[in-house]
Amino acid sequence: MAENTSKTKTEKIVSYLLILVIGILFCLRIAADVVSIIIGIALIVTGAFNITLLAAKKLPIIMPSGIYGGLLVALGIIFIVYKIIGIVMGWIPYVVIVIGTLLFADAFLGKFTRNENVALFVVKLLLGAAAIALGLCLLFIEGFGSWAQVVFGILLIAYAVFCLVTLLVKKQANN
C-alpha cells in the first residue's frame, strides 16, 4: 500500500511540475508552433507514463487510466501534427472560468465537508475568484485577449504551485 501511495505522489509531483513548465512557456510568449509541439510532447509523455504504470503493475491497459493515457497520447499527436494551440487559446476564457468555479466550489466543499484548514480554504477561494475574474476579463474587455497566453501561463503556474504546496503540506502532516 505504501508503494502505491508513493507512486501516486510521484505521479502527482511529475504532473504538477509539467503544468508548471507549460505555464512558464506560456508566460514567455514563445511562438505558438513551438508551444504546440512542447505541449504535444508533454501530453504524449504523460499518456505513455499512465499506460506504462498500468503495465508495470500488471493491470489491464483497458482501464480508465489506460484509456485516459491513450487519449493523452492521441491529443499530443494532434497538438504536434496540427499545431492546434491557436484554437485552444480561444477556449482559454471558458477553461479559466470553469477552473475558477471549480476551485471556488471546492474551497467551500473542502472547508465544510472535509474540514480542511482555513489557509487552504482562503487560497482556493482567492485562486478561484482570480480565475473567474481573469476569464471574464478575457471575454469582455477588448484587447485583454492579446495577453491570453500570459494570463493562462500565470494561472497554470499558480495552480501547479498550489497543488505542489498542498501535496507537500499533506505529506508533512501525515509524517
N, C-alpha and C positions, 0 to 999 in steps of 0.2 A: 504493500500500500504506500509506503514512504517513497518507493521508487517512482510510482505513478504520480504522486504529488510533486516530486522534484522535477519530473519530466514536464508536467503541466506548467509548473512555474517557469521552467526553462523555455518552453514554447511561448508562454506569455511574454517573457522578457525579450525574446527574439522578435516577436511580433511588434511589441511596443517600440523597440529600437528601430525596426524597419519603418514604422509610421513616423518616428522622429526624423529619420534621414530623408524620407519623402517630403515631410513638412519643410525641412531646411532647403531642399532642392526647389520647392515651390517658392519659398521666400527669396531665393537667389535669382528668380526670374530667368532661369535657364530656358533656352529655346524649347518650344513646345514639343518638337520631334524628339529631342534628347530626353525630356521628361517622360514622354510616352514610352520610349524604349526602356528607360530605367524602371518605370512602374511595371511595364510588361515583364521584365526580368524578375523583379521583386515578387510579382504575382506567381510566376512560374516556380520560383524557388520555394515560396510559401506553400503552394499547392503540392509540389513534389515532396516537401517536408512532411505534410499531413499524410500523404499516401505512404511514404517510407516508414513513418511511425507505426501505421497500421500493420504493414508487412513485418516490421521488426517485432511487433507484439503478437505476430502470427494470427492476426484477426483478418476477417474477410475485408477486402478493399471496398466492396459494395456495401458500405455502411455510410451513415450521414456524413461523417468527417472525411471519408474517402471520396464521396461524391462531391462534397464541398471542395476538396483538394483538386479534383478533376475540373470542376468549374473554374477554380482559380487559374489553373494551367491554361484552360481554353481562353479565359479572359486576358491572361498575359500574352498569349499568342495574338489575340485580336489587337491589343494595345501596340504590339510591335509591328504587326503587318499593316494595320490600317491607320496607325498613329491617330487614334480617336481622342486624344487629350482635349482637342478643341471642342468636341461635342460634350465631353464630360464636364468641361469648365462651365458650360451652360446650365448644368444641373446643380452647380455649387450652391446657389442661394437656397434651393429647396432642401438639399442634403444638410446644409448648415442649420436651417430652421428645424428639421426633423431631429438632428442630433441634439440641438439645444433643448428641444421639447422633451426628448428622452432623458437628458441629464437633469433637467428641471424636475420632471416627474420622479426620476429615481432618487433625487435628493429627498423628496417628501416620503417616498416609499421606504427608503433606507432609514430615515430618521424614525418614522412611526411604526414600521412593521419589522425592521431588522435591528432596531436600536443602535444604529451607527452613531458615532460621536458627532458632536456639534461642528467640529472643524471640517469633517468630511461633508456634512450637510451644507455648510456655507460655501465650500469650494465647488461642489456640484451645482449649487444654486447659482453662484456667480458665473461659472463657466456656461451653464445652460442659458442664463439670461443674456450673456455676452454673445453667445452663438445665435440666439434668436434675433437679437438686435443687429448683428452683422448680416445675417441672412436678409432681414427686412431692408437694411440699407442697400444691399446689393440689388434687391428687386426694385426699390422705389426711388433711389437717389441717382439721378443721371450722372454718368461719369465715374461713379463709385465702382462700377464693374471693371474698369481698367485695372483696378487693384485686386480683382477677384483671386488671382493666383497667389498673391502675397497674403491676403486675408485667409484663404484656405490653408496656406502653409502655416500661418500662425496658429490657426485652430488645431491643425494636426499636431504641431509641436506641443501646444498646451495640453491636448488630450493625452499624448504619449507620456509627457512628464507627469501628469496627474495619475495616469494608470501605473506608471513605474513607482511613483512615490507611494501610492495606495498599496501596491503589491508588497513593497519593501516594509512598509509600516505594519501590514498584516503579518508578514513573515517574522518581524521582530516581536510582535505581540504574542505570536504562537511559541516563541522560544523561551 
